[in-house]
Amino acid sequence: MWEEFGPALWPAFWMTIKLTFFSAIGSLILGTILTALRVCPVPILRGFSAAYINIVRNTPLTLVVLFCSMGLYQNLGLALAPENDHFIENNNFNLAVLAFILYTSTFVCETLRSGINTVPMGQAEAARSLGLGFGQILGLIVLPQAFRSVINPLASVLIALIKNTTIASVIGVAEASLLMKSTVESYAGDLYVIFAVIALGFVILTLPVGLFLGKVSEKVAVKR
């Protein structure tokens, strides 16, 4: 077993790391945009953001991943990778990243919105009295403080994203859980050992993230 399972561990977890990295960046960007729409003074934009968040956040992630794969690619023909020898592999990876971004950004948005609620209203009112517009108030005053106050909750969202990457296996992305599934099918007698190794790998990925961002949160916390 180890002759096949051992060398495949690093590529599988490297795929998990790549899924997490690109999905986390995209989720942070889209989540920030959704947050801006959620608190903007335009009712239509607020309603769109609220509807998107409530629908996507309450949809199982597996369905979101399958929608991106079967709906966007297989039915609508949306390809997110160039046509080459690795098209299927790269396209499935990009579709999985898109699904994770669409889903995780809703949790990022709600986390940031809770951070915005910690910023004193007087600061925004003072900024308005100085002639600053909504975008300037949000970008220069409110969001920087909101980010600093929600680093720990964002760390929890990131850890959840790391674990959620296992769902990419349903569309054939060769990450850790797909390796575990294929290995279990071949070596059912070593079931517990395989489970333990994969679980340990995820602990190694998630534990340092929580500890590191916890320290960062202590360093940059807003002093009231």
Z-matrix of the N, CA and C atoms (Angstrom, degrees):
N
C 1 1.461
C 2 1.516 1 111.85
N 3 1.340 2 116.85 1 -47.40
C 4 1.454 3 120.23 2 -173.27
C 5 1.517 4 112.71 3 -65.51
N 6 1.355 5 117.00 4 -25.09
C 7 1.460 6 119.20 5 178.51
C 8 1.527 7 111.30 6 -63.81
N 9 1.335 8 116.27 7 -30.90
C 10 1.465 9 120.62 8 179.14
C 11 1.529 10 111.65 9 -98.20
N 12 1.324 11 116.76 10 -41.60
C 13 1.463 12 121.69 11 -174.47
C 14 1.527 13 112.33 12 -72.30
N 15 1.339 14 116.63 13 -43.97
C 16 1.458 15 120.67 14 -176.28
C 17 1.516 16 114.32 15 -58.88
N 18 1.345 17 119.41 16 -55.84
C 19 1.470 18 120.14 17 -178.92
C 20 1.522 19 114.09 18 -63.23
N 21 1.331 20 117.35 19 -21.41
C 22 1.468 21 120.28 20 -178.75
C 23 1.523 22 112.75 21 -85.45
N 24 1.343 23 117.49 22 -10.27
C 25 1.464 24 120.13 23 -176.38
C 26 1.521 25 112.26 24 -63.55
N 27 1.342 26 117.23 25 -50.20
C 28 1.459 27 119.62 26 -176.03
C 29 1.526 28 112.08 27 -63.28
N 30 1.362 29 120.29 28 -46.98
C 31 1.465 30 118.90 29 177.02
C 32 1.526 31 113.14 30 -58.04
N 33 1.340 32 116.37 31 -37.22
C 34 1.463 33 119.70 32 -179.33
C 35 1.523 34 111.10 33 -67.60
N 36 1.334 35 116.92 34 -45.57
C 37 1.462 36 119.38 35 179.55
C 38 1.527 37 111.46 36 -73.67
N 39 1.318 38 117.42 37 -27.32
C 40 1.470 39 119.66 38 174.33
C 41 1.523 40 109.77 39 -64.87
N 42 1.324 41 116.92 40 -37.66
C 43 1.463 42 120.63 41 175.34
C 44 1.521 43 110.46 42 -64.18
N 45 1.324 44 117.29 43 -40.11
C 46 1.466 45 121.08 44 176.15
C 47 1.518 46 111.02 45 -61.39
N 48 1.325 47 116.98 46 -42.48
C 49 1.470 48 121.60 47 178.94
C 50 1.525 49 110.62 48 -63.24
N 51 1.328 50 116.99 49 -43.32
C 52 1.471 51 120.05 50 179.77
C 53 1.526 52 111.14 51 -65.39
N 54 1.319 53 116.74 52 -42.49
C 55 1.462 54 119.88 53 176.40
C 56 1.526 55 110.97 54 -57.90
N 57 1.327 56 115.63 55 -44.88
C 58 1.461 57 120.38 56 -178.94
C 59 1.521 58 111.21 57 -65.83
N 60 1.319 59 117.41 58 -44.31
C 61 1.466 60 121.77 59 -176.12
C 62 1.523 61 111.57 60 -60.72
N 63 1.331 62 116.60 61 -54.46
C 64 1.461 63 119.55 62 -177.10
C 65 1.524 64 111.52 63 -69.42
N 66 1.315 65 117.14 64 -36.07
C 67 1.462 66 120.14 65 179.04
C 68 1.525 67 110.91 66 -68.23
N 69 1.336 68 117.09 67 -38.15
C 70 1.463 69 120.57 68 -179.29
C 71 1.530 70 110.80 69 -65.86
N 72 1.331 71 117.03 70 -43.64
C 73 1.464 72 120.04 71 179.00
C 74 1.527 73 110.57 72 -63.10
N 75 1.338 74 116.51 73 -48.28
C 76 1.459 75 119.76 74 179.41
C 77 1.516 76 112.82 75 -62.76
N 78 1.326 77 117.13 76 -38.80
C 79 1.466 78 121.10 77 -179.85
C 80 1.517 79 111.28 78 -66.86
N 81 1.334 80 116.28 79 -37.49
C 82 1.461 81 119.59 80 179.13
C 83 1.526 82 110.67 81 -66.16
N 84 1.338 83 116.25 82 -41.34
C 85 1.467 84 119.84 83 179.64
C 86 1.526 85 111.03 84 -67.00
N 87 1.349 86 116.44 85 -52.33
C 88 1.460 87 119.72 86 -179.02
C 89 1.522 88 111.28 87 -65.75
N 90 1.337 89 117.35 88 -37.55
C 91 1.456 90 120.35 89 178.31
C 92 1.513 91 112.45 90 -63.27
N 93 1.339 92 117.02 91 -37.60
C 94 1.468 93 120.76 92 177.35
C 95 1.523 94 110.58 93 -66.87
N 96 1.336 95 116.81 94 -40.71
C 97 1.468 96 120.48 95 177.69
C 98 1.531 97 110.38 96 -63.25
N 99 1.329 98 116.44 97 -44.52
C 100 1.463 99 119.88 98 178.28
C 101 1.527 100 111.63 99 -62.03
N 102 1.325 101 115.74 100 -36.39
C 103 1.467 102 119.74 101 177.65
C 104 1.520 103 110.75 102 -63.61
N 105 1.336 104 115.77 103 -44.45
C 106 1.469 105 119.92 104 178.57
C 107 1.529 106 110.47 105 -60.66
N 108 1.327 107 117.09 106 -42.34
C 109 1.463 108 120.44 107 178.45
C 110 1.527 109 110.92 108 -66.38
N 111 1.340 110 115.44 109 -35.40
C 112 1.481 111 120.62 110 -176.08
C 113 1.523 112 111.74 111 -66.53
N 114 1.326 113 117.65 112 -28.05
C 115 1.466 114 120.48 113 -175.97
C 116 1.521 115 112.23 114 -113.64
N 117 1.342 116 117.51 115 5.13
C 118 1.468 117 119.84 116 -177.38
C 119 1.528 118 109.89 117 -73.84
N 120 1.324 119 117.63 118 160.66
C 121 1.473 120 120.59 119 -177.12
C 122 1.526 121 114.62 120 -79.26
N 123 1.334 122 119.36 121 1.02
C 124 1.472 123 122.36 122 -178.53
C 125 1.532 124 109.01 123 -93.61
N 126 1.319 125 118.67 124 114.42
C 127 1.475 126 121.14 125 -174.87
C 128 1.527 127 114.21 126 -58.18
N 129 1.335 128 118.21 127 -38.55
C 130 1.469 129 120.69 128 -178.11
C 131 1.531 130 110.47 129 -63.71
N 132 1.325 131 117.03 130 -42.93
C 133 1.459 132 120.86 131 -179.88
C 134 1.527 133 110.87 132 -68.02
N 135 1.333 134 116.45 133 -39.05
C 136 1.465 135 119.53 134 176.32
C 137 1.519 136 110.67 135 -62.63
N 138 1.324 137 116.50 136 -42.89
C 139 1.454 138 120.24 137 179.99
C 140 1.520 139 112.22 138 -65.83
N 141 1.347 140 116.88 139 -40.55
C 142 1.464 141 119.93 140 178.04
C 143 1.522 142 111.13 141 -61.50
N 144 1.335 143 116.09 142 -46.33
C 145 1.457 144 120.53 143 -179.16
C 146 1.525 145 111.21 144 -62.89
N 147 1.331 146 116.11 145 -44.28
C 148 1.465 147 120.01 146 -179.58
C 149 1.524 148 111.06 147 -63.74
N 150 1.342 149 117.13 148 -42.14
C 151 1.466 150 120.37 149 179.97
C 152 1.525 151 110.72 150 -65.35
N 153 1.330 152 116.78 151 -44.30
C 154 1.468 153 120.44 152 -179.84
C 155 1.528 154 110.37 153 -60.20
N 156 1.321 155 116.18 154 -46.79
C 157 1.467 156 120.73 155 -177.07
C 158 1.527 157 110.85 156 -63.50
N 159 1.313 158 116.69 157 -46.15
C 160 1.462 159 119.83 158 -177.00
C 161 1.523 160 112.12 159 -67.17
N 162 1.332 161 117.06 160 -35.92
C 163 1.467 162 119.91 161 -179.33
C 164 1.523 163 110.81 162 -73.56
N 165 1.332 164 117.03 163 -51.62
C 166 1.467 165 120.88 164 -174.21
C 167 1.525 166 111.03 165 -70.00
N 168 1.322 167 116.68 166 -41.66
C 169 1.470 168 119.50 167 -177.25
C 170 1.523 169 111.89 168 -64.21
N 171 1.328 170 117.12 169 -28.99
C 172 1.466 171 120.52 170 -178.79
C 173 1.525 172 112.59 171 -97.82
N 174 1.330 173 116.89 172 9.57
C 175 1.462 174 121.99 173 174.49
C 176 1.522 175 108.93 174 -98.26
N 177 1.330 176 119.35 175 132.77
C 178 1.474 177 119.97 176 178.32
C 179 1.530 178 110.90 177 -56.30
N 180 1.319 179 116.03 178 138.29
C 181 1.468 180 120.77 179 -177.68
C 182 1.527 181 111.20 180 -59.91
N 183 1.311 182 117.45 181 -35.21
C 184 1.468 183 120.14 182 178.88
C 185 1.527 184 110.71 183 -57.83
N 186 1.338 185 117.10 184 -40.14
C 187 1.459 186 120.42 185 178.97
C 188 1.528 187 111.50 186 -67.23
N 189 1.330 188 116.53 187 -36.21
C 190 1.472 189 119.95 188 178.27
C 191 1.524 190 110.23 189 -65.18
N 192 1.338 191 116.19 190 -42.39
C 193 1.465 192 120.50 191 179.00
C 194 1.526 193 110.14 192 -64.61
N 195 1.326 194 116.99 193 -44.76
C 196 1.469 195 120.49 194 179.59
C 197 1.524 196 111.35 195 -66.37
N 198 1.335 197 117.18 196 -34.42
C 199 1.465 198 120.15 197 176.99
C 200 1.521 199 110.73 198 -63.08
N 201 1.343 200 116.94 199 -43.35
C 202 1.461 201 120.03 200 179.56
C 203 1.525 202 111.16 201 -65.13
N 204 1.328 203 116.22 202 -37.68
C 205 1.465 204 119.78 203 -178.53
C 206 1.527 205 112.11 204 -78.02
N 207 1.333 206 116.92 205 -54.41
C 208 1.457 207 120.48 206 -174.56
C 209 1.525 208 112.23 207 -82.95
N 210 1.332 209 115.90 208 -38.32
C 211 1.462 210 118.77 209 -177.67
C 212 1.517 211 113.09 210 -77.78
N 213 1.329 212 116.25 211 -53.53
C 214 1.464 213 119.79 212 -174.98
C 215 1.517 214 112.35 213 -75.49
N 216 1.338 215 117.13 214 -42.58
C 217 1.467 216 118.92 215 -175.83
C 218 1.526 217 112.63 216 -89.55
N 219 1.325 218 116.85 217 -56.94
C 220 1.460 219 119.19 218 -172.77
C 221 1.531 220 112.91 219 -70.39
N 222 1.345 221 117.52 220 -35.25
C 223 1.469 222 120.00 221 -178.32
C 224 1.526 223 112.97 222 -94.35
N 225 1.332 224 117.16 223 -41.71
C 226 1.460 225 120.05 224 -177.00
C 227 1.518 226 112.97 225 -97.38
N 228 1.334 227 116.72 226 -10.60
C 229 1.456 228 119.87 227 177.23
C 230 1.515 229 114.80 228 74.87
N 231 1.342 230 117.78 229 20.16
C 232 1.460 231 121.00 230 179.44
C 233 1.525 232 109.74 231 -76.97
N 234 1.319 233 116.72 232 111.51
C 235 1.464 234 121.96 233 179.33
C 236 1.519 235 109.08 234 -104.81
N 237 1.323 236 116.47 235 132.82
C 238 1.460 237 121.70 236 -177.54
C 239 1.524 238 111.82 237 -111.44
N 240 1.323 239 116.97 238 21.83
C 241 1.462 240 121.19 239 179.28
C 242 1.526 241 108.38 240 -148.80
N 243 1.329 242 117.55 241 151.30
C 244 1.476 243 120.16 242 178.72
C 245 1.523 244 110.99 243 -69.65
N 246 1.318 245 115.39 244 151.73
C 247 1.465 246 121.06 245 178.32
C 248 1.526 247 110.04 246 -72.16
N 249 1.329 248 116.51 247 109.52
C 250 1.462 249 121.65 248 176.50
C 251 1.526 250 108.66 249 -155.49
N 252 1.332 251 115.94 250 -169.57
C 253 1.465 252 119.95 251 -176.62
C 254 1.526 253 112.75 252 -64.73
N 255 1.332 254 117.29 253 -23.23
C 256 1.473 255 121.28 254 -177.83
C 257 1.522 256 111.17 255 -109.18
N 258 1.337 257 116.48 256 26.25
C 259 1.465 258 119.58 257 -174.36
C 260 1.525 259 112.16 258 -59.09
N 261 1.332 260 117.41 259 -50.28
C 262 1.468 261 120.50 260 -176.44
C 263 1.523 262 110.56 261 -60.64
N 264 1.319 263 115.75 262 -46.06
C 265 1.468 264 120.39 263 -179.51
C 266 1.523 265 111.03 264 -60.91
N 267 1.343 266 117.07 265 -48.96
C 268 1.461 267 120.96 266 -177.59
C 269 1.522 268 111.80 267 -69.76
N 270 1.330 269 116.72 268 -38.16
C 271 1.459 270 119.69 269 -179.20
C 272 1.524 271 111.27 270 -67.20
N 273 1.329 272 116.59 271 -41.97
C 274 1.471 273 119.56 272 177.23
C 275 1.525 274 111.10 273 -63.08
N 276 1.332 275 116.25 274 -39.27
C 277 1.468 276 119.85 275 177.32
C 278 1.527 277 110.43 276 -60.95
N 279 1.326 278 117.03 277 -48.36
C 280 1.468 279 120.92 278 -178.30
C 281 1.518 280 111.81 279 -65.90
N 282 1.330 281 117.29 280 -37.03
C 283 1.466 282 120.53 281 177.09
C 284 1.527 283 110.73 282 -65.85
N 285 1.338 284 116.71 283 -38.80
C 286 1.465 285 120.11 284 177.23
C 287 1.527 286 110.81 285 -64.56
N 288 1.334 287 116.76 286 -43.00
C 289 1.469 288 120.51 287 177.60
C 290 1.523 289 110.35 288 -60.52
N 291 1.335 290 116.90 289 -43.92
C 292 1.467 291 120.69 290 177.98
C 293 1.519 292 111.04 291 -58.65
N 294 1.324 293 116.99 292 -44.54
C 295 1.465 294 120.62 293 -179.65
C 296 1.528 295 111.05 294 -62.87
N 297 1.325 296 116.51 295 -44.00
C 298 1.467 297 119.65 296 179.60
C 299 1.524 298 111.18 297 -64.25
N 300 1.334 299 117.06 298 -37.44
C 301 1.464 300 120.55 299 178.45
C 302 1.530 301 110.05 300 -64.96
N 303 1.319 302 116.56 301 -48.33
C 304 1.466 303 120.60 302 -179.35
C 305 1.524 304 111.48 303 -58.51
N 306 1.316 305 116.42 304 -38.06
C 307 1.469 306 121.13 305 -176.93
C 308 1.524 307 111.97 306 -81.57
N 309 1.315 308 117.38 307 -51.92
C 310 1.468 309 121.16 308 -173.20
C 311 1.515 310 112.03 309 -68.93
N 312 1.335 311 117.90 310 -29.47
C 313 1.462 312 120.52 311 -178.98
C 314 1.527 313 111.45 312 -60.91
N 315 1.336 314 117.95 313 -27.42
C 316 1.462 315 119.76 314 178.88
C 317 1.526 316 110.76 315 -67.54
N 318 1.323 317 116.94 316 -36.89
C 319 1.465 318 120.64 317 177.91
C 320 1.533 319 110.71 318 -73.60
N 321 1.326 320 116.32 319 -35.46
C 322 1.467 321 119.79 320 175.10
C 323 1.526 322 109.65 321 -62.11
N 324 1.332 323 116.09 322 -43.55
C 325 1.462 324 120.49 323 179.93
C 326 1.522 325 111.93 324 -60.09
N 327 1.302 326 116.97 325 -49.47
C 328 1.462 327 119.95 326 -178.95
C 329 1.527 328 111.58 327 -64.56
N 330 1.335 329 116.11 328 -34.31
C 331 1.462 330 119.51 329 176.98
C 332 1.519 331 110.80 330 -66.11
N 333 1.332 332 116.52 331 -45.16
C 334 1.464 333 120.30 332 179.00
C 335 1.525 334 111.37 333 -65.77
N 336 1.315 335 116.64 334 -36.74
C 337 1.467 336 119.44 335 179.20
C 338 1.519 337 110.94 336 -63.95
N 339 1.329 338 116.51 337 -36.22
C 340 1.468 339 118.85 338 175.68
C 341 1.527 340 110.18 339 -67.02
N 342 1.345 341 116.92 340 -33.49
C 343 1.460 342 120.11 341 176.45
C 344 1.521 343 112.11 342 -67.90
N 345 1.330 344 116.30 343 -37.10
C 346 1.471 345 120.10 344 177.66
C 347 1.520 346 110.52 345 -61.52
N 348 1.330 347 116.66 346 -35.25
C 349 1.471 348 120.25 347 -179.67
C 350 1.524 349 112.36 348 -66.68
N 351 1.341 350 117.53 349 -16.33
C 352 1.468 351 119.85 350 178.74
C 353 1.529 352 111.97 351 -85.62
N 354 1.334 353 117.29 352 -11.95
C 355 1.471 354 120.60 353 -179.40
C 356 1.523 355 108.51 354 -82.27
N 357 1.338 356 118.72 355 125.12
C 358 1.470 357 121.23 356 -178.71
C 359 1.526 358 112.12 357 -56.37
N 360 1.320 359 117.20 358 134.35
C 361 1.461 360 121.94 359 179.96
C 362 1.517 361 112.12 360 -60.54
N 363 1.333 362 115.93 361 -28.47
C 364 1.460 363 119.59 362 -178.50
C 365 1.516 364 113.05 363 -60.43
N 366 1.329 365 117.09 364 -30.60
C 367 1.466 366 119.81 365 179.78
C 368 1.523 367 111.10 366 -67.02
N 369 1.340 368 116.89 367 -42.67
C 370 1.462 369 120.25 368 178.03
C 371 1.523 370 111.08 369 -66.81
N 372 1.318 371 116.62 370 -39.42
C 373 1.465 372 119.65 371 179.15
C 374 1.522 373 110.97 372 -66.29
N 375 1.340 374 116.85 373 -38.59
C 376 1.463 375 119.85 374 177.26
C 377 1.526 376 110.65 375 -65.00
N 378 1.329 377 116.30 376 -39.01
C 379 1.468 378 119.98 377 178.93
C 380 1.526 379 110.73 378 -65.60
N 381 1.333 380 117.25 379 -39.55
C 382 1.462 381 120.45 380 178.49
C 383 1.521 382 110.91 381 -64.81
N 384 1.322 383 116.08 382 -37.31
C 385 1.460 384 119.53 383 179.78
C 386 1.523 385 112.00 384 -66.98
N 387 1.342 386 116.07 385 -21.69
C 388 1.467 387 120.65 386 177.01
C 389 1.523 388 112.15 387 -87.60
N 390 1.342 389 116.89 388 -2.00
C 391 1.458 390 120.91 389 176.95
C 392 1.506 391 115.27 390 95.85
N 393 1.326 392 118.56 391 9.58
C 394 1.459 393 120.97 392 179.39
C 395 1.532 394 110.01 393 -76.07
N 396 1.326 395 116.40 394 143.09
C 397 1.452 396 121.42 395 177.75
C 398 1.515 397 111.55 396 -85.14
N 399 1.353 398 115.24 397 176.40
C 400 1.465 399 119.97 398 -177.61
C 401 1.527 400 111.62 399 -58.98
N 402 1.334 401 116.86 400 -45.67
C 403 1.465 402 120.34 401 -178.38
C 404 1.520 403 112.09 402 -62.03
N 405 1.330 404 117.02 403 -40.73
C 406 1.468 405 120.42 404 179.37
C 407 1.521 406 111.36 405 -67.66
N 408 1.326 407 116.16 406 -42.03
C 409 1.471 408 119.60 407 179.69
C 410 1.524 409 110.35 408 -63.00
N 411 1.334 410 115.22 409 -44.23
C 412 1.457 411 119.24 410 -177.87
C 413 1.523 412 111.33 411 -67.77
N 414 1.336 413 116.89 412 -45.72
C 415 1.460 414 120.62 413 -174.10
C 416 1.510 415 114.81 414 -77.70
N 417 1.335 416 116.92 415 -31.97
C 418 1.466 417 120.05 416 -174.61
C 419 1.527 418 113.71 417 -98.34
N 420 1.314 419 116.94 418 -26.32
C 421 1.475 420 119.59 419 -172.48
C 422 1.526 421 112.59 420 -117.68
N 423 1.330 422 116.88 421 -51.94
C 424 1.461 423 120.44 422 -169.90
C 425 1.524 424 111.90 423 -79.75
N 426 1.336 425 118.25 424 -54.96
C 427 1.465 426 120.12 425 -175.09
C 428 1.529 427 114.18 426 -61.91
N 429 1.350 428 119.22 427 -42.04
C 430 1.475 429 117.43 428 178.18
C 431 1.530 430 112.70 429 -56.47
N 432 1.327 431 117.12 430 -41.45
C 433 1.465 432 119.78 431 178.44
C 434 1.531 433 111.25 432 -71.95
N 435 1.336 434 116.27 433 -36.03
C 436 1.464 435 119.71 434 179.35
C 437 1.525 436 110.72 435 -63.38
N 438 1.333 437 116.97 436 -43.80
C 439 1.463 438 120.34 437 178.85
C 440 1.523 439 110.86 438 -60.44
N 441 1.314 440 116.79 439 -43.32
C 442 1.463 441 120.10 440 -177.54
C 443 1.527 442 112.07 441 -66.00
N 444 1.320 443 117.24 442 -27.25
C 445 1.473 444 119.96 443 -177.15
C 446 1.529 445 113.36 444 -88.36
N 447 1.346 446 117.12 445 -11.16
C 448 1.475 447 118.38 446 -175.73
C 449 1.527 448 112.09 447 -122.67
N 450 1.317 449 117.87 448 25.85
C 451 1.469 450 119.61 449 179.72
C 452 1.526 451 110.63 450 -63.29
N 453 1.330 452 117.15 451 -41.85
C 454 1.477 453 119.05 452 178.59
C 455 1.531 454 112.48 453 -62.76
N 456 1.340 455 119.17 454 -47.15
C 457 1.475 456 118.17 455 175.69
C 458 1.527 457 112.82 456 -62.90
N 459 1.332 458 117.69 457 -36.32
C 460 1.468 459 119.47 458 176.60
C 461 1.527 460 111.02 459 -65.25
N 462 1.330 461 116.58 460 -33.41
C 463 1.468 462 120.11 461 175.60
C 464 1.525 463 110.08 462 -62.31
N 465 1.326 464 117.11 463 -39.39
C 466 1.463 465 120.55 464 177.81
C 467 1.527 466 111.10 465 -65.00
N 468 1.335 467 116.52 466 -38.13
C 469 1.469 468 120.54 467 176.79
C 470 1.523 469 110.01 468 -64.40
N 471 1.337 470 116.73 469 -41.23
C 472 1.464 471 120.66 470 179.66
C 473 1.527 472 111.29 471 -65.38
N 474 1.316 473 116.98 472 -41.97
C 475 1.471 474 120.57 473 178.33
C 476 1.523 475 110.30 474 -63.45
N 477 1.343 476 116.23 475 -41.21
C 478 1.464 477 119.39 476 176.46
C 479 1.527 478 110.69 477 -62.54
N 480 1.331 479 116.97 478 -37.34
C 481 1.463 480 120.34 479 178.42
C 482 1.525 481 111.18 480 -64.10
N 483 1.330 482 117.02 481 -42.03
C 484 1.469 483 120.33 482 178.30
C 485 1.517 484 110.23 483 -56.68
N 486 1.328 485 116.17 484 -44.89
C 487 1.469 486 119.64 485 -179.27
C 488 1.527 487 111.86 486 -72.65
N 489 1.329 488 116.54 487 -31.86
C 490 1.464 489 120.06 488 -179.99
C 491 1.523 490 113.00 489 -70.11
N 492 1.332 491 117.46 490 -18.93
C 493 1.462 492 119.36 491 -179.99
C 494 1.531 493 111.92 492 -61.40
N 495 1.320 494 117.81 493 -18.05
C 496 1.466 495 120.19 494 177.81
C 497 1.531 496 111.65 495 -61.85
N 498 1.338 497 116.40 496 -23.86
C 499 1.468 498 119.59 497 -178.48
C 500 1.531 499 111.10 498 -70.80
N 501 1.336 500 117.59 499 -18.02
C 502 1.468 501 120.04 500 177.88
C 503 1.522 502 111.50 501 -61.69
N 504 1.322 503 116.81 502 -18.28
C 505 1.468 504 119.65 503 -179.96
C 506 1.526 505 112.06 504 -64.74
N 507 1.345 506 117.97 505 -21.53
C 508 1.465 507 119.54 506 -178.13
C 509 1.523 508 111.84 507 -68.04
N 510 1.348 509 118.14 508 -19.79
C 511 1.463 510 120.24 509 175.95
C 512 1.526 511 110.63 510 -111.96
N 513 1.341 512 116.26 511 18.86
C 514 1.454 513 120.66 512 170.26
C 515 1.508 514 116.16 513 86.00
N 516 1.333 515 118.73 514 15.68
C 517 1.468 516 120.54 515 175.82
C 518 1.522 517 108.11 516 -75.23
N 519 1.326 518 116.41 517 126.67
C 520 1.469 519 121.31 518 -170.06
C 521 1.516 520 112.20 519 -81.63
N 522 1.337 521 116.20 520 64.97
C 523 1.465 522 119.31 521 176.89
C 524 1.531 523 109.52 522 -99.03
N 525 1.330 524 116.53 523 -167.90
C 526 1.465 525 120.91 524 -167.80
C 527 1.527 526 113.38 525 -61.70
N 528 1.330 527 117.36 526 -42.46
C 529 1.461 528 118.43 527 -175.90
C 530 1.531 529 111.98 528 -68.77
N 531 1.345 530 117.35 529 -31.32
C 532 1.459 531 119.37 530 176.24
C 533 1.520 532 110.92 531 -68.14
N 534 1.338 533 116.32 532 -37.54
C 535 1.464 534 120.48 533 174.57
C 536 1.523 535 110.23 534 -61.66
N 537 1.335 536 116.69 535 -43.59
C 538 1.455 537 120.30 536 179.30
C 539 1.524 538 110.74 537 -61.59
N 540 1.323 539 117.08 538 -44.14
C 541 1.472 540 120.88 539 -179.37
C 542 1.528 541 110.90 540 -61.51
N 543 1.325 542 116.90 541 -48.01
C 544 1.465 543 119.38 542 -177.63
C 545 1.524 544 111.56 543 -66.93
N 546 1.341 545 116.72 544 -34.72
C 547 1.464 546 119.86 545 -179.94
C 548 1.519 547 111.25 546 -71.23
N 549 1.341 548 116.16 547 -40.57
C 550 1.468 549 120.14 548 178.29
C 551 1.519 550 110.48 549 -61.89
N 552 1.334 551 116.82 550 -38.54
C 553 1.467 552 119.85 551 179.65
C 554 1.530 553 111.59 552 -64.09
N 555 1.338 554 115.72 553 -30.48
C 556 1.468 555 119.20 554 -178.52
C 557 1.525 556 112.98 555 -91.03
N 558 1.341 557 116.29 556 -29.85
C 559 1.473 558 120.36 557 -175.28
C 560 1.524 559 109.17 558 -132.12
N 561 1.318 560 116.34 559 64.05
C 562 1.467 561 121.18 560 -176.55
C 563 1.522 562 112.15 561 -60.46
N 564 1.318 563 118.43 562 -26.18
C 565 1.454 564 120.85 563 -178.77
C 566 1.512 565 113.62 564 -68.84
N 567 1.322 566 116.74 565 -20.90
C 568 1.469 567 121.24 566 179.46
C 569 1.520 568 111.18 567 -103.55
N 570 1.320 569 116.72 568 31.46
C 571 1.456 570 122.90 569 -174.23
C 572 1.522 571 112.46 570 -53.58
N 573 1.341 572 116.77 571 -51.80
C 574 1.464 573 120.14 572 -174.39
C 575 1.521 574 112.05 573 -68.36
N 576 1.313 575 117.02 574 -35.36
C 577 1.461 576 120.49 575 177.93
C 578 1.524 577 110.33 576 -64.89
N 579 1.317 578 116.94 577 -43.37
C 580 1.467 579 121.53 578 179.92
C 581 1.527 580 109.90 579 -63.98
N 582 1.330 581 116.42 580 -46.49
C 583 1.461 582 120.17 581 177.85
C 584 1.527 583 110.92 582 -58.36
N 585 1.331 584 116.72 583 -44.11
C 586 1.462 585 121.30 584 -177.11
C 587 1.536 586 111.21 585 -64.11
N 588 1.323 587 116.51 586 -41.21
C 589 1.468 588 119.93 587 -179.38
C 590 1.527 589 110.84 588 -65.88
N 591 1.330 590 117.58 589 -45.42
C 592 1.467 591 120.90 590 179.58
C 593 1.530 592 110.53 591 -65.25
N 594 1.334 593 116.33 592 -41.61
C 595 1.468 594 119.77 593 178.57
C 596 1.521 595 110.88 594 -62.55
N 597 1.334 596 116.75 595 -41.90
C 598 1.461 597 120.68 596 178.09
C 599 1.526 598 110.38 597 -61.98
N 600 1.322 599 116.84 598 -39.10
C 601 1.463 600 120.09 599 178.12
C 602 1.512 601 111.85 600 -59.87
N 603 1.334 602 117.58 601 -41.33
C 604 1.463 603 120.20 602 179.23
C 605 1.528 604 111.57 603 -71.27
N 606 1.322 605 116.99 604 -33.48
C 607 1.465 606 119.79 605 174.96
C 608 1.533 607 110.16 606 -62.33
N 609 1.334 608 115.97 607 -42.28
C 610 1.461 609 120.99 608 179.43
C 611 1.534 610 110.84 609 -63.58
N 612 1.330 611 116.87 610 -32.66
C 613 1.463 612 120.30 611 178.98
C 614 1.522 613 112.47 612 -77.29
N 615 1.335 614 116.84 613 -41.13
C 616 1.463 615 119.85 614 -171.53
C 617 1.521 616 114.14 615 -87.01
N 618 1.320 617 117.81 616 -36.90
C 619 1.458 618 120.13 617 -174.94
C 620 1.530 619 112.70 618 -61.29
N 621 1.339 620 120.18 619 -48.30
C 622 1.468 621 119.30 620 178.40
C 623 1.526 622 113.10 621 -61.89
N 624 1.340 623 117.15 622 -32.59
C 625 1.465 624 120.20 623 178.37
C 626 1.522 625 110.28 624 -61.62
N 627 1.340 626 116.30 625 -48.43
C 628 1.457 627 119.96 626 179.37
C 629 1.520 628 112.95 627 -62.38
N 630 1.330 629 116.16 628 -42.93
C 631 1.470 630 119.58 629 -179.44
C 632 1.521 631 111.41 630 -66.84
N 633 1.333 632 116.83 631 -43.74
C 634 1.463 633 120.82 632 -177.97
C 635 1.531 634 111.74 633 -65.16
N 636 1.326 635 116.57 634 -49.11
C 637 1.460 636 119.20 635 -178.83
C 638 1.527 637 111.51 636 -69.74
N 639 1.326 638 117.86 637 -26.90
C 640 1.460 639 120.03 638 173.22
C 641 1.519 640 111.62 639 -63.71
N 642 1.332 641 116.57 640 -41.44
C 643 1.461 642 121.10 641 176.68
C 644 1.520 643 111.00 642 -65.83
N 645 1.343 644 116.14 643 -41.89
C 646 1.465 645 120.40 644 178.76
C 647 1.532 646 110.18 645 -61.30
N 648 1.328 647 115.94 646 -41.41
C 649 1.465 648 120.28 647 179.56
C 650 1.524 649 111.39 648 -60.03
N 651 1.324 650 116.57 649 -40.34
C 652 1.466 651 120.30 650 178.50
C 653 1.523 652 111.45 651 -65.25
N 654 1.324 653 116.02 652 -36.16
C 655 1.459 654 120.58 653 -176.09
C 656 1.522 655 111.99 654 -72.32
N 657 1.333 656 116.64 655 -39.82
C 658 1.471 657 119.67 656 -171.07
C 659 1.524 658 112.87 657 -105.37
N 660 1.326 659 118.47 658 7.51
C 661 1.454 660 120.90 659 -177.64
C 662 1.514 661 110.92 660 -55.98
N 663 1.329 662 115.53 661 139.29
C 664 1.471 663 120.95 662 179.10
C 665 1.515 664 109.13 663 -73.97
N 666 1.310 665 117.06 664 125.95
C 667 1.458 666 121.75 665 178.45
C 668 1.518 667 109.82 666 -86.18
N 669 1.328 668 116.40 667 119.58
C 670 1.467 669 121.14 668 -179.71
C 671 1.524 670 109.64 669 -98.27
